[in-house]
Amino acid sequence: MAEIERIADLSALDELLEQSRERPVWIFKHSLTCGTSAAAWAEFQRFAADPSGDGAVFALIEVQTARAVSTALAQRTGVLHQSPQVLLLRDARAAWHASHYQISVRALKGV
C-alpha cells in the first residue's frame, strides 16, 4: 500500500504542488464527521493500496484540523471546496477532481 501523507500546514501543501511537476499527486479532502466522507475515504484508501507504477503521491487533508490548508488548496487550484473531495494534481494544477459519491476506486482508476 502506498503511504498516504497527512497534510497539516501550508509548507506541506507547497511541497505537494511542487512534487506534482514530476509525478501525479492525489489529495483527498476528508470531513471527520461525515458518513459520506468516510465511505469515500475507504474508496481512496483502496485506490492507493493498488499501485499503478507511476510513482504517484497520496495525501490527506482533514478539513476540521487543517482548514487553512483546505482553503489554500481551493484557492491555488481554482477548484471550489467540497468534502469529501479528491483532486489529481499535475504541473501544480488540478488535472481532475471529484466529490461525494463520484469518488470510487473505479472512477479513480479511470483517470
Biopython code that builds the backbone (N, CA, C, O; Angstrom):
import numpy as np
from Bio.PDB.StructureBuilder import StructureBuilder

atoms = [
    (1, "MET", "N", (0.842, -1.193, 0.000)),
    (1, "MET", "CA", (0.000, 0.000, 0.000)),
    (1, "MET", "C", (0.874, 1.238, 0.000)),
    (1, "MET", "O", (1.854, 1.316, 0.741)),
    (2, "ALA", "N", (0.524, 2.196, -0.822)),
    (2, "ALA", "CA", (1.234, 3.470, -0.847)),
    (2, "ALA", "C", (0.944, 4.231, 0.442)),
    (2, "ALA", "O", (-0.159, 4.161, 0.983)),
    (3, "GLU", "N", (1.926, 4.942, 0.914)),
    (3, "GLU", "CA", (1.736, 5.772, 2.099)),
    (3, "GLU", "C", (0.847, 6.955, 1.739)),
    (3, "GLU", "O", (0.992, 7.554, 0.673)),
    (4, "ILE", "N", (-0.067, 7.282, 2.631)),
    (4, "ILE", "CA", (-0.919, 8.457, 2.454)),
    (4, "ILE", "C", (-0.472, 9.475, 3.492)),
    (4, "ILE", "O", (-0.649, 9.274, 4.693)),
    (5, "GLU", "N", (0.105, 10.560, 3.018)),
    (5, "GLU", "CA", (0.678, 11.591, 3.882)),
    (5, "GLU", "C", (-0.403, 12.549, 4.371)),
    (5, "GLU", "O", (-1.175, 13.079, 3.572)),
    (6, "ARG", "N", (-0.458, 12.767, 5.669)),
    (6, "ARG", "CA", (-1.401, 13.732, 6.235)),
    (6, "ARG", "C", (-0.791, 15.132, 6.087)),
    (6, "ARG", "O", (0.334, 15.376, 6.523)),
    (7, "ILE", "N", (-1.540, 16.039, 5.473)),
    (7, "ILE", "CA", (-1.076, 17.403, 5.227)),
    (7, "ILE", "C", (-1.746, 18.324, 6.235)),
    (7, "ILE", "O", (-2.973, 18.410, 6.291)),
    (8, "ALA", "N", (-0.931, 19.014, 7.031)),
    (8, "ALA", "CA", (-1.492, 19.841, 8.100)),
    (8, "ALA", "C", (-1.031, 21.294, 8.050)),
    (8, "ALA", "O", (-1.504, 22.120, 8.831)),
    (9, "ASP", "N", (-0.106, 21.614, 7.133)),
    (9, "ASP", "CA", (0.349, 23.001, 7.074)),
    (9, "ASP", "C", (0.620, 23.413, 5.627)),
    (9, "ASP", "O", (0.726, 22.574, 4.732)),
    (10, "LEU", "N", (0.727, 24.709, 5.429)),
    (10, "LEU", "CA", (0.864, 25.244, 4.072)),
    (10, "LEU", "C", (2.176, 24.869, 3.412)),
    (10, "LEU", "O", (2.228, 24.736, 2.190)),
    (11, "SER", "N", (3.235, 24.693, 4.187)),
    (11, "SER", "CA", (4.512, 24.302, 3.580)),
    (11, "SER", "C", (4.418, 22.890, 2.994)),
    (11, "SER", "O", (5.011, 22.615, 1.951)),
    (12, "ALA", "N", (3.686, 22.005, 3.649)),
    (12, "ALA", "CA", (3.482, 20.653, 3.105)),
    (12, "ALA", "C", (2.646, 20.713, 1.825)),
    (12, "ALA", "O", (2.903, 19.961, 0.884)),
    (13, "LEU", "N", (1.656, 21.595, 1.782)),
    (13, "LEU", "CA", (0.869, 21.774, 0.570)),
    (13, "LEU", "C", (1.747, 22.294, -0.566)),
    (13, "LEU", "O", (1.654, 21.812, -1.694)),
    (14, "ASP", "N", (2.594, 23.272, -0.271)),
    (14, "ASP", "CA", (3.511, 23.799, -1.282)),
    (14, "ASP", "C", (4.399, 22.694, -1.841)),
    (14, "ASP", "O", (4.656, 22.643, -3.044)),
    (15, "GLU", "N", (4.864, 21.812, -0.961)),
    (15, "GLU", "CA", (5.713, 20.698, -1.388)),
    (15, "GLU", "C", (4.953, 19.751, -2.319)),
    (15, "GLU", "O", (5.504, 19.272, -3.310)),
    (16, "LEU", "N", (3.694, 19.487, -1.997)),
    (16, "LEU", "CA", (2.881, 18.631, -2.874)),
    (16, "LEU", "C", (2.709, 19.264, -4.255)),
    (16, "LEU", "O", (2.840, 18.587, -5.274)),
    (17, "LEU", "N", (2.419, 20.549, -4.283)),
    (17, "LEU", "CA", (2.262, 21.232, -5.565)),
    (17, "LEU", "C", (3.541, 21.136, -6.386)),
    (17, "LEU", "O", (3.493, 20.953, -7.603)),
    (18, "GLU", "N", (4.680, 21.260, -5.721)),
    (18, "GLU", "CA", (5.964, 21.156, -6.411)),
    (18, "GLU", "C", (6.197, 19.721, -6.899)),
    (18, "GLU", "O", (6.664, 19.519, -8.019)),
    (19, "GLN", "N", (5.877, 18.735, -6.075)),
    (19, "GLN", "CA", (6.039, 17.339, -6.476)),
    (19, "GLN", "C", (5.181, 16.999, -7.692)),
    (19, "GLN", "O", (5.546, 16.142, -8.497)),
    (20, "SER", "N", (4.036, 17.676, -7.822)),
    (20, "SER", "CA", (3.139, 17.381, -8.936)),
    (20, "SER", "C", (3.736, 17.758, -10.288)),
    (20, "SER", "O", (3.192, 17.395, -11.330)),
    (21, "ARG", "N", (4.825, 18.468, -10.277)),
    (21, "ARG", "CA", (5.522, 18.795, -11.528)),
    (21, "ARG", "C", (6.290, 17.579, -12.061)),
    (21, "ARG", "O", (6.615, 17.506, -13.246)),
    (22, "GLU", "N", (6.572, 16.631, -11.165)),
    (22, "GLU", "CA", (7.358, 15.451, -11.518)),
    (22, "GLU", "C", (6.536, 14.167, -11.595)),
    (22, "GLU", "O", (6.865, 13.259, -12.358)),
    (23, "ARG", "N", (5.458, 14.095, -10.796)),
    (23, "ARG", "CA", (4.637, 12.884, -10.753)),
    (23, "ARG", "C", (3.235, 13.234, -10.284)),
    (23, "ARG", "O", (3.024, 14.301, -9.708)),
    (24, "PRO", "N", (2.289, 12.361, -10.518)),
    (24, "PRO", "CA", (0.902, 12.648, -10.110)),
    (24, "PRO", "C", (0.783, 12.750, -8.591)),
    (24, "PRO", "O", (1.404, 11.985, -7.854)),
    (25, "VAL", "N", (-0.018, 13.699, -8.140)),
    (25, "VAL", "CA", (-0.303, 13.867, -6.712)),
    (25, "VAL", "C", (-1.813, 13.802, -6.526)),
    (25, "VAL", "O", (-2.559, 14.590, -7.106)),
    (26, "TRP", "N", (-2.250, 12.846, -5.705)),
    (26, "TRP", "CA", (-3.661, 12.670, -5.369)),
    (26, "TRP", "C", (-3.894, 13.208, -3.973)),
    (26, "TRP", "O", (-3.192, 12.819, -3.040)),
    (27, "ILE", "N", (-4.864, 14.093, -3.808)),
    (27, "ILE", "CA", (-5.196, 14.652, -2.499)),
    (27, "ILE", "C", (-6.657, 14.349, -2.181)),
    (27, "ILE", "O", (-7.554, 14.602, -2.984)),
    (28, "PHE", "N", (-6.867, 13.803, -0.990)),
    (28, "PHE", "CA", (-8.217, 13.534, -0.509)),
    (28, "PHE", "C", (-8.537, 14.522, 0.603)),
    (28, "PHE", "O", (-7.807, 14.605, 1.591)),
    (29, "LYS", "N", (-9.629, 15.272, 0.445)),
    (29, "LYS", "CA", (-10.115, 16.191, 1.480)),
    (29, "LYS", "C", (-11.233, 15.488, 2.243)),
    (29, "LYS", "O", (-12.271, 15.142, 1.678)),
    (30, "HIS", "N", (-10.999, 15.285, 3.536)),
    (30, "HIS", "CA", (-11.849, 14.424, 4.356)),
    (30, "HIS", "C", (-12.501, 15.196, 5.491)),
    (30, "HIS", "O", (-11.834, 15.925, 6.226)),
    (31, "SER", "N", (-13.816, 15.029, 5.628)),
    (31, "SER", "CA", (-14.545, 15.545, 6.783)),
    (31, "SER", "C", (-14.647, 14.416, 7.801)),
    (31, "SER", "O", (-15.197, 13.355, 7.508)),
    (32, "LEU", "N", (-14.122, 14.646, 8.981)),
    (32, "LEU", "CA", (-14.074, 13.620, 10.021)),
    (32, "LEU", "C", (-15.441, 13.287, 10.596)),
    (32, "LEU", "O", (-15.580, 12.298, 11.317)),
    (33, "THR", "N", (-16.455, 14.094, 10.293)),
    (33, "THR", "CA", (-17.778, 13.904, 10.892)),
    (33, "THR", "C", (-18.855, 13.504, 9.897)),
    (33, "THR", "O", (-20.041, 13.531, 10.226)),
    (34, "CYS", "N", (-18.463, 13.136, 8.700)),
    (34, "CYS", "CA", (-19.429, 12.874, 7.623)),
    (34, "CYS", "C", (-19.366, 11.415, 7.182)),
    (34, "CYS", "O", (-18.295, 10.907, 6.850)),
    (35, "GLY", "N", (-20.495, 10.757, 7.181)),
    (35, "GLY", "CA", (-20.561, 9.370, 6.738)),
    (35, "GLY", "C", (-20.206, 9.191, 5.274)),
    (35, "GLY", "O", (-19.548, 8.218, 4.906)),
    (36, "THR", "N", (-20.636, 10.123, 4.440)),
    (36, "THR", "CA", (-20.295, 10.061, 3.014)),
    (36, "THR", "C", (-18.790, 10.168, 2.839)),
    (36, "THR", "O", (-18.201, 9.479, 2.006)),
    (37, "SER", "N", (-18.170, 11.040, 3.632)),
    (37, "SER", "CA", (-16.726, 11.205, 3.554)),
    (37, "SER", "C", (-16.008, 9.929, 4.009)),
    (37, "SER", "O", (-14.985, 9.555, 3.436)),
    (38, "ALA", "N", (-16.535, 9.271, 5.025)),
    (38, "ALA", "CA", (-15.933, 8.020, 5.495)),
    (38, "ALA", "C", (-15.959, 6.959, 4.391)),
    (38, "ALA", "O", (-14.980, 6.237, 4.199)),
    (39, "ALA", "N", (-17.061, 6.868, 3.677)),
    (39, "ALA", "CA", (-17.168, 5.902, 2.578)),
    (39, "ALA", "C", (-16.195, 6.251, 1.445)),
    (39, "ALA", "O", (-15.537, 5.368, 0.896)),
    (40, "ALA", "N", (-16.108, 7.532, 1.102)),
    (40, "ALA", "CA", (-15.194, 7.963, 0.045)),
    (40, "ALA", "C", (-13.741, 7.756, 0.467)),
    (40, "ALA", "O", (-12.902, 7.400, -0.360)),
    (41, "TRP", "N", (-13.439, 7.975, 1.740)),
    (41, "TRP", "CA", (-12.096, 7.759, 2.284)),
    (41, "TRP", "C", (-11.702, 6.287, 2.122)),
    (41, "TRP", "O", (-10.564, 5.988, 1.760)),
    (42, "ALA", "N", (-12.622, 5.382, 2.383)),
    (42, "ALA", "CA", (-12.348, 3.953, 2.210)),
    (42, "ALA", "C", (-12.040, 3.641, 0.741)),
    (42, "ALA", "O", (-11.139, 2.853, 0.454)),
    (43, "GLU", "N", (-12.769, 4.244, -0.173)),
    (43, "GLU", "CA", (-12.506, 4.053, -1.603)),
    (43, "GLU", "C", (-11.117, 4.579, -1.973)),
    (43, "GLU", "O", (-10.371, 3.924, -2.701)),
    (44, "PHE", "N", (-10.781, 5.758, -1.469)),
    (44, "PHE", "CA", (-9.469, 6.354, -1.752)),
    (44, "PHE", "C", (-8.350, 5.457, -1.217)),
    (44, "PHE", "O", (-7.343, 5.254, -1.895)),
    (45, "GLN", "N", (-8.518, 4.923, -0.015)),
    (45, "GLN", "CA", (-7.506, 4.037, 0.559)),
    (45, "GLN", "C", (-7.335, 2.776, -0.286)),
    (45, "GLN", "O", (-6.209, 2.324, -0.494)),
    (46, "ARG", "N", (-8.430, 2.206, -0.772)),
    (46, "ARG", "CA", (-8.336, 1.034, -1.648)),
    (46, "ARG", "C", (-7.600, 1.385, -2.941)),
    (46, "ARG", "O", (-6.796, 0.598, -3.441)),
    (47, "PHE", "N", (-7.878, 2.556, -3.469)),
    (47, "PHE", "CA", (-7.196, 3.012, -4.682)),
    (47, "PHE", "C", (-5.693, 3.151, -4.431)),
    (47, "PHE", "O", (-4.882, 2.694, -5.237)),
    (48, "ALA", "N", (-5.328, 3.776, -3.325)),
    (48, "ALA", "CA", (-3.908, 3.982, -3.001)),
    (48, "ALA", "C", (-3.194, 2.654, -2.726)),
    (48, "ALA", "O", (-1.979, 2.562, -2.898)),
    (49, "ALA", "N", (-3.927, 1.641, -2.305)),
    (49, "ALA", "CA", (-3.340, 0.336, -1.981)),
    (49, "ALA", "C", (-2.970, -0.456, -3.232)),
    (49, "ALA", "O", (-2.255, -1.454, -3.142)),
    (50, "ASP", "N", (-3.443, -0.028, -4.381)),
    (50, "ASP", "CA", (-3.199, -0.735, -5.635)),
    (50, "ASP", "C", (-2.297, 0.120, -6.520)),
    (50, "ASP", "O", (-2.783, 0.841, -7.390)),
    (51, "PRO", "N", (-0.990, 0.042, -6.300)),
    (51, "PRO", "CA", (-0.078, 0.950, -7.011)),
    (51, "PRO", "C", (-0.137, 0.784, -8.530)),
    (51, "PRO", "O", (-0.214, -0.328, -9.053)),
    (52, "SER", "N", (-0.098, 1.912, -9.209)),
    (52, "SER", "CA", (-0.185, 1.908, -10.668)),
    (52, "SER", "C", (1.185, 1.893, -11.321)),
    (52, "SER", "O", (1.294, 1.687, -12.530)),
    (53, "GLY", "N", (2.228, 2.108, -10.537)),
    (53, "GLY", "CA", (3.565, 2.123, -11.103)),
    (53, "GLY", "C", (3.999, 3.483, -11.620)),
    (53, "GLY", "O", (5.093, 3.611, -12.170)),
    (54, "ASP", "N", (3.163, 4.505, -11.453)),
    (54, "ASP", "CA", (3.538, 5.829, -11.955)),
    (54, "ASP", "C", (4.187, 6.701, -10.886)),
    (54, "ASP", "O", (4.430, 7.885, -11.121)),
    (55, "GLY", "N", (4.471, 6.133, -9.709)),
    (55, "GLY", "CA", (5.134, 6.882, -8.649)),
    (55, "GLY", "C", (4.267, 7.936, -8.007)),
    (55, "GLY", "O", (4.783, 8.901, -7.444)),
    (56, "ALA", "N", (2.972, 7.774, -8.079)),
    (56, "ALA", "CA", (2.046, 8.776, -7.544)),
    (56, "ALA", "C", (2.246, 8.991, -6.051)),
    (56, "ALA", "O", (2.662, 8.095, -5.316)),
    (57, "VAL", "N", (1.934, 10.206, -5.634)),
    (57, "VAL", "CA", (1.949, 10.599, -4.232)),
    (57, "VAL", "C", (0.492, 10.687, -3.780)),
    (57, "VAL", "O", (-0.368, 11.155, -4.525)),
    (58, "PHE", "N", (0.222, 10.236, -2.557)),
    (58, "PHE", "CA", (-1.131, 10.266, -2.000)),
    (58, "PHE", "C", (-1.112, 11.074, -0.716)),
    (58, "PHE", "O", (-0.233, 10.897, 0.127)),
    (59, "ALA", "N", (-2.092, 11.964, -0.570)),
    (59, "ALA", "CA", (-2.128, 12.841, 0.598)),
    (59, "ALA", "C", (-3.561, 13.000, 1.100)),
    (59, "ALA", "O", (-4.532, 12.791, 0.372)),
    (60, "LEU", "N", (-3.650, 13.376, 2.362)),
    (60, "LEU", "CA", (-4.918, 13.559, 3.052)),
    (60, "LEU", "C", (-4.941, 14.915, 3.727)),
    (60, "LEU", "O", (-3.984, 15.299, 4.399)),
    (61, "ILE", "N", (-6.024, 15.634, 3.550)),
    (61, "ILE", "CA", (-6.275, 16.860, 4.309)),
    (61, "ILE", "C", (-7.536, 16.623, 5.124)),
    (61, "ILE", "O", (-8.615, 16.422, 4.565)),
    (62, "GLU", "N", (-7.401, 16.647, 6.444)),
    (62, "GLU", "CA", (-8.565, 16.544, 7.317)),
    (62, "GLU", "C", (-9.100, 17.957, 7.501)),
    (62, "GLU", "O", (-8.470, 18.795, 8.146)),
    (63, "VAL", "N", (-10.252, 18.203, 6.932)),
    (63, "VAL", "CA", (-10.778, 19.558, 6.832)),
    (63, "VAL", "C", (-10.921, 20.240, 8.191)),
    (63, "VAL", "O", (-10.592, 21.419, 8.320)),
    (64, "GLN", "N", (-11.399, 19.529, 9.196)),
    (64, "GLN", "CA", (-11.608, 20.156, 10.509)),
    (64, "GLN", "C", (-10.305, 20.580, 11.178)),
    (64, "GLN", "O", (-10.284, 21.569, 11.910)),
    (65, "THR", "N", (-9.227, 19.851, 10.941)),
    (65, "THR", "CA", (-7.963, 20.162, 11.623)),
    (65, "THR", "C", (-6.996, 20.956, 10.764)),
    (65, "THR", "O", (-5.985, 21.450, 11.262)),
    (66, "ALA", "N", (-7.295, 21.084, 9.478)),
    (66, "ALA", "CA", (-6.394, 21.806, 8.565)),
    (66, "ALA", "C", (-7.209, 22.676, 7.611)),
    (66, "ALA", "O", (-7.014, 22.637, 6.397)),
    (67, "ARG", "N", (-8.112, 23.449, 8.172)),
    (67, "ARG", "CA", (-9.000, 24.280, 7.355)),
    (67, "ARG", "C", (-8.218, 25.250, 6.471)),
    (67, "ARG", "O", (-8.584, 25.451, 5.313)),
    (68, "ALA", "N", (-7.153, 25.854, 6.992)),
    (68, "ALA", "CA", (-6.361, 26.805, 6.194)),
    (68, "ALA", "C", (-5.733, 26.118, 4.982)),
    (68, "ALA", "O", (-5.642, 26.711, 3.907)),
    (69, "VAL", "N", (-5.305, 24.883, 5.155)),
    (69, "VAL", "CA", (-4.708, 24.126, 4.051)),
    (69, "VAL", "C", (-5.777, 23.806, 3.006)),
    (69, "VAL", "O", (-5.539, 23.941, 1.806)),
    (70, "SER", "N", (-6.944, 23.386, 3.464)),
    (70, "SER", "CA", (-8.052, 23.091, 2.559)),
    (70, "SER", "C", (-8.442, 24.333, 1.754)),
    (70, "SER", "O", (-8.653, 24.258, 0.544)),
    (71, "THR", "N", (-8.533, 25.458, 2.432)),
    (71, "THR", "CA", (-8.876, 26.719, 1.758)),
    (71, "THR", "C", (-7.803, 27.115, 0.758)),
    (71, "THR", "O", (-8.114, 27.539, -0.355)),
    (72, "ALA", "N", (-6.547, 26.978, 1.148)),
    (72, "ALA", "CA", (-5.436, 27.330, 0.256)),
    (72, "ALA", "C", (-5.429, 26.448, -0.988)),
    (72, "ALA", "O", (-5.165, 26.935, -2.087)),
    (73, "LEU", "N", (-5.716, 25.161, -0.831)),
    (73, "LEU", "CA", (-5.765, 24.262, -1.987)),
    (73, "LEU", "C", (-6.853, 24.714, -2.958)),
    (73, "LEU", "O", (-6.636, 24.732, -4.169)),
    (74, "ALA", "N", (-8.005, 25.074, -2.440)),
    (74, "ALA", "CA", (-9.088, 25.565, -3.294)),
    (74, "ALA", "C", (-8.668, 26.837, -4.028)),
    (74, "ALA", "O", (-8.927, 26.984, -5.222)),
    (75, "GLN", "N", (-8.027, 27.744, -3.318)),
    (75, "GLN", "CA", (-7.595, 28.998, -3.936)),
    (75, "GLN", "C", (-6.524, 28.766, -4.995)),
    (75, "GLN", "O", (-6.564, 29.378, -6.063)),
    (76, "ARG", "N", (-5.580, 27.899, -4.712)),
    (76, "ARG", "CA", (-4.448, 27.686, -5.627)),
    (76, "ARG", "C", (-4.818, 26.874, -6.860)),
    (76, "ARG", "O", (-4.176, 26.997, -7.903)),
    (77, "THR", "N", (-5.845, 26.051, -6.745)),
    (77, "THR", "CA", (-6.238, 25.225, -7.892)),
    (77, "THR", "C", (-7.463, 25.765, -8.622)),
    (77, "THR", "O", (-7.727, 25.390, -9.765)),
    (78, "GLY", "N", (-8.207, 26.643, -7.961)),
    (78, "GLY", "CA", (-9.433, 27.146, -8.552)),
    (78, "GLY", "C", (-10.588, 26.162, -8.471)),
    (78, "GLY", "O", (-11.621, 26.364, -9.108)),
    (79, "VAL", "N", (-10.422, 25.095, -7.691)),
    (79, "VAL", "CA", (-11.471, 24.086, -7.529)),
    (79, "VAL", "C", (-12.230, 24.390, -6.243)),
    (79, "VAL", "O", (-11.663, 24.339, -5.151)),
    (80, "LEU", "N", (-13.502, 24.702, -6.377)),
    (80, "LEU", "CA", (-14.349, 25.029, -5.241)),
    (80, "LEU", "C", (-14.290, 23.922, -4.194)),
    (80, "LEU", "O", (-14.385, 22.742, -4.531)),
    (81, "HIS", "N", (-14.132, 24.298, -2.926)),
    (81, "HIS", "CA", (-14.034, 23.320, -1.838)),
    (81, "HIS", "C", (-15.316, 22.513, -1.686)),
    (81, "HIS", "O", (-16.424, 23.050, -1.706)),
    (82, "GLN", "N", (-15.127, 21.207, -1.535)),
    (82, "GLN", "CA", (-16.179, 20.295, -1.127)),
    (82, "GLN", "C", (-15.506, 19.231, -0.275)),
    (82, "GLN", "O", (-14.294, 19.032, -0.361)),
    (83, "SER", "N", (-16.282, 18.559, 0.535)),
    (83, "SER", "CA", (-15.746, 17.390, 1.222)),
    (83, "SER", "C", (-16.872, 16.382, 1.378)),
    (83, "SER", "O", (-17.983, 16.716, 1.790)),
    (84, "PRO", "N", (-16.561, 15.167, 1.045)),
    (84, "PRO", "CA", (-15.262, 14.671, 0.600)),
    (84, "PRO", "C", (-14.961, 15.115, -0.833)),
    (84, "PRO", "O", (-15.854, 15.392, -1.633)),
    (85, "GLN", "N", (-13.670, 15.166, -1.111)),
    (85, "GLN", "CA", (-13.236, 15.600, -2.436)),
    (85, "GLN", "C", (-11.871, 14.991, -2.734)),
    (85, "GLN", "O", (-11.029, 14.865, -1.844)),
    (86, "VAL", "N", (-11.661, 14.617, -3.986)),
    (86, "VAL", "CA", (-10.365, 14.141, -4.447)),
    (86, "VAL", "C", (-9.911, 15.043, -5.582)),
    (86, "VAL", "O", (-10.687, 15.387, -6.474)),
    (87, "LEU", "N", (-8.637, 15.419, -5.531)),
    (87, "LEU", "CA", (-8.034, 16.176, -6.623)),
    (87, "LEU", "C", (-6.800, 15.435, -7.109)),
    (87, "LEU", "O", (-6.045, 14.881, -6.309)),
    (88, "LEU", "N", (-6.599, 15.425, -8.405)),
    (88, "LEU", "CA", (-5.374, 14.939, -9.015)),
    (88, "LEU", "C", (-4.613, 16.162, -9.500)),
    (88, "LEU", "O", (-5.109, 16.926, -10.328)),
    (89, "LEU", "N", (-3.405, 16.342, -8.980)),
    (89, "LEU", "CA", (-2.574, 17.474, -9.390)),
    (89, "LEU", "C", (-1.498, 17.014, -10.366)),
    (89, "LEU", "O", (-0.841, 15.992, -10.167)),
    (90, "ARG", "N", (-1.344, 17.790, -11.412)),
    (90, "ARG", "CA", (-0.249, 17.622, -12.376)),
    (90, "ARG", "C", (0.242, 19.024, -12.722)),
    (90, "ARG", "O", (-0.557, 19.919, -12.998)),
    (91, "ASP", "N", (1.548, 19.206, -12.706)),
    (91, "ASP", "CA", (2.136, 20.503, -13.029)),
    (91, "ASP", "C", (1.553, 21.621, -12.175)),
    (91, "ASP", "O", (1.298, 22.722, -12.664)),
    (92, "ALA", "N", (1.343, 21.327, -10.887)),
    (92, "ALA", "CA", (0.858, 22.288, -9.888)),
    (92, "ALA", "C", (-0.548, 22.809, -10.196)),
    (92, "ALA", "O", (-0.933, 23.888, -9.747)),
    (93, "ARG", "N", (-1.311, 22.025, -10.971)),
    (93, "ARG", "CA", (-2.696, 22.394, -11.293)),
    (93, "ARG", "C", (-3.608, 21.192, -11.103)),
    (93, "ARG", "O", (-3.160, 20.046, -11.129)),
    (94, "ALA", "N", (-4.865, 21.462, -10.916)),
    (94, "ALA", "CA", (-5.836, 20.377, -10.813)),
    (94, "ALA", "C", (-6.102, 19.828, -12.205)),
    (94, "ALA", "O", (-6.624, 20.530, -13.071)),
    (95, "ALA", "N", (-5.740, 18.567, -12.413)),
    (95, "ALA", "CA", (-5.973, 17.909, -13.689)),
    (95, "ALA", "C", (-7.331, 17.214, -13.699)),
    (95, "ALA", "O", (-7.912, 16.977, -14.758)),
    (96, "TRP", "N", (-7.837, 16.885, -12.488)),
    (96, "TRP", "CA", (-9.104, 16.178, -12.355)),
    (96, "TRP", "C", (-9.551, 16.320, -10.918)),
    (96, "TRP", "O", (-8.724, 16.465, -10.018)),
    (97, "HIS", "N", (-10.862, 16.281, -10.694)),
    (97, "HIS", "CA", (-11.375, 16.280, -9.326)),
    (97, "HIS", "C", (-12.775, 15.684, -9.311)),
    (97, "HIS", "O", (-13.483, 15.667, -10.317)),
    (98, "ALA", "N", (-13.144, 15.199, -8.135)),
    (98, "ALA", "CA", (-14.477, 14.616, -7.940)),
    (98, "ALA", "C", (-14.852, 14.793, -6.481)),
    (98, "ALA", "O", (-13.996, 15.028, -5.629)),
    (99, "SER", "N", (-16.147, 14.676, -6.206)),
    (99, "SER", "CA", (-16.591, 14.804, -4.821)),
    (99, "SER", "C", (-17.723, 13.820, -4.534)),
    (99, "SER", "O", (-18.333, 13.247, -5.437)),
    (100, "HIS", "N", (-17.968, 13.657, -3.275)),
    (100, "HIS", "CA", (-19.055, 12.850, -2.747)),
    (100, "HIS", "C", (-19.126, 11.468, -3.393)),
    (100, "HIS", "O", (-18.131, 10.743, -3.395)),
    (101, "TYR", "N", (-20.272, 11.090, -3.937)),
    (101, "TYR", "CA", (-20.465, 9.737, -4.454)),
    (101, "TYR", "C", (-19.775, 9.495, -5.792)),
    (101, "TYR", "O", (-19.826, 8.386, -6.325)),
    (102, "GLN", "N", (-19.136, 10.517, -6.334)),
    (102, "GLN", "CA", (-18.343, 10.331, -7.553)),
    (102, "GLN", "C", (-16.996, 9.691, -7.239)),
    (102, "GLN", "O", (-16.273, 9.286, -8.150)),
    (103, "ILE", "N", (-16.657, 9.598, -5.960)),
    (103, "ILE", "CA", (-15.363, 9.053, -5.551)),
    (103, "ILE", "C", (-15.496, 7.544, -5.361)),
    (103, "ILE", "O", (-16.149, 7.071, -4.431)),
    (104, "SER", "N", (-14.867, 6.811, -6.259)),
    (104, "SER", "CA", (-14.851, 5.350, -6.172)),
    (104, "SER", "C", (-13.529, 4.859, -6.757)),
    (104, "SER", "O", (-12.874, 5.573, -7.516)),
    (105, "VAL", "N", (-13.149, 3.656, -6.402)),
    (105, "VAL", "CA", (-11.936, 3.073, -6.973)),
    (105, "VAL", "C", (-12.033, 3.061, -8.489)),
    (105, "VAL", "O", (-11.075, 3.397, -9.185)),
    (106, "ARG", "N", (-13.189, 2.673, -8.991)),
    (106, "ARG", "CA", (-13.379, 2.602, -10.450)),
    (106, "ARG", "C", (-13.161, 3.967, -11.115)),
    (106, "ARG", "O", (-12.481, 4.070, -12.136)),
    (107, "ALA", "N", (-13.749, 5.012, -10.518)),
    (107, "ALA", "CA", (-13.592, 6.354, -11.098)),
    (107, "ALA", "C", (-12.140, 6.813, -11.020)),
    (107, "ALA", "O", (-11.624, 7.388, -11.978)),
    (108, "LEU", "N", (-11.482, 6.568, -9.904)),
    (108, "LEU", "CA", (-10.099, 6.994, -9.728)),
    (108, "LEU", "C", (-9.169, 6.269, -10.696)),
    (108, "LEU", "O", (-8.263, 6.883, -11.259)),
    (109, "LYS", "N", (-9.385, 4.974, -10.892)),
    (109, "LYS", "CA", (-8.558, 4.213, -11.820)),
    (109, "LYS", "C", (-8.814, 4.623, -13.277)),
    (109, "LYS", "O", (-7.961, 4.430, -14.143)),
    (110, "GLY", "N", (-9.980, 5.182, -13.530)),
    (110, "GLY", "CA", (-10.327, 5.578, -14.893)),
    (110, "GLY", "C", (-9.713, 6.894, -15.337)),
    (110, "GLY", "O", (-9.839, 7.281, -16.499)),
    (111, "VAL", "N", (-9.056, 7.576, -14.426)),
    (111, "VAL", "CA", (-8.475, 8.885, -14.768)),
    (111, "VAL", "C", (-7.184, 8.707, -15.545)),
    (111, "VAL", "O", (-6.549, 9.692, -15.921)),
]
sb = StructureBuilder()
sb.init_structure("model")
sb.init_model(0)
sb.init_chain("A")
sb.init_seg("    ")
for serial, (resi, resn, name, xyz) in enumerate(atoms, 1):
    if name == "N":
        sb.init_residue(resn, " ", resi, " ")
    sb.init_atom(name, np.array(xyz, "f"), 0.0, 1.0, " ", f" {name:<3s}", serial, name[0])
structure = sb.get_structure()
